[in-house]
Amino acid sequence: MTIDKSLKIKAGSAKTRNVYKRTERIEKLKEMEKFDESGKVYGLPKVRVEKISLKKKKKVKVAETDDAASDDA
């Protein structure tokens, strides 16, 4: 069976998670050197989630420079 078009999740509409899983939190704490291997895995301190912001690319006027180069030749 196929999935109806209205039920498919588009790639752009996937939301970012704002909470890490326990394993991800442990990895982050190890990077920050705040996790002790002998310590407990319950009651871990909170870890801030970095938000990734995509910057819009500026339009480059490549067509004009290509035209000018071809006129000189």
N, C-alpha and C positions, 0 to 999 in steps of 0.2 A: 504494500500500500504506500501511497505517496502522502506527503504532508500538504495540507491546504496552504495556499499562498498567504492567507491572513495569519496563519500560525507560525510561519517561519520568522526567525529572528535575523534581522539584517545586521551586518557587521558594524555599521556605524551607530546602531542604537544600543549596543552593549554598554552598560553603565560600569564605571570603575568601582571597585570595591573599596570601602572605607574602613575595613577591618581585616587584619592579617589572621591567618590560621596559626595554630600553636607552633607548628614547625617553622613557618615563616618568621614568627616573632623570635623564636630561639636563634635562627640564623642571623637576624638583624642584631639581636643582643650580643651574639658572639662577635660580630663585626665591630660593635661599639665597645667590646670588652667589658660588658656588664653582666654576662651570664657565666655562672660557675657550673662546671660539669657535675659536681657533686650535689648541686642544689636541686630543689624540687622543680617540677615542670608545671605545677599548679600555682596559681597566684602570681603569674609573671607580671612585671611592670608593663605599663602601656608603651606601645611603640608608635610613633607618629608615622602616618602613611604619606609618602611624598606624592603630591599631585603633579601629574605630567600635563603641562599646557603646551599645546601645539601652536606655534606661531605661524601666522599666515605669510606665505612667501610673496615677496613683492614681484610684480610683473617686470620682466626685464625686456628692454627694447632691443632684442636680438635681430629682428627683421630689419630694422633701420640700419644697423651697423653692417649687416650682410649686404644690403643694397648699395651702401656707400662703398664698400670694398669692391664689389663687382663693377661699379662705375669707373673706379680708378684703374682697373686692369685693362 
